[in-house]
Amino acid sequence: MSTLSVSRKQLILEILGKAKIPCNLKRHLSPRTVGTIMRSLPLEGHAHLLGQSILYFETSIDSGIERARTEFKKGDVAFLPSSGSICFFITDVTSGRTMTPIGKLVDNIDALKEIKSGDVFRIYEETA
C-alpha cells in the first residue's frame, strides 16, 4: 500500500532497456489533466528531443491547457496540449510553448541525457 496521498501518484518512467526513473504526478498542479493521464495509464511512445533541454513523447490524450506555464525547472514534468505530449525537462527552461505542469521526476534525472530519438518511453503506475 502506498504511503502517498491521493493528490500525488508515484509512477515509473521507463526508458526501455536503459533506465527506470521514479516520478510523481501531482493532482494539485493540474487536477483535470493529471486525472485524465492517470486514467490513460500505462502510456508508451517514442522519445523526441526538443532542443537540448526537453524530452517528450506523444500520447493520444486530449486535454486543454490548465494552469499554463512557460518556465520549468530541471526534473519538471509537463503536458503539451497541442500535441498531447508528456514532456520531461533536462535543464531549467523558459519555453516558447505554453504547457500544463503535472509533476516532477524524483531521482536519476541525468539518465535522460543518454536518451536518443526513437528510444521508447513507458510510464506506468508503480505496483507493490
Secondary structure, 3 states (H helix, E strand, C coil): CCCCCCCEEEEEEEECCCEEEEEEEECCCCHHHHHHHHHHCCEEEECEEECCCEEEEECCCCCCCCCCEEEECCCEEEEECCCCEEEEECCCEEEEEEEEEEEEECCCHHHHHHCCCCCEEEEEECCC
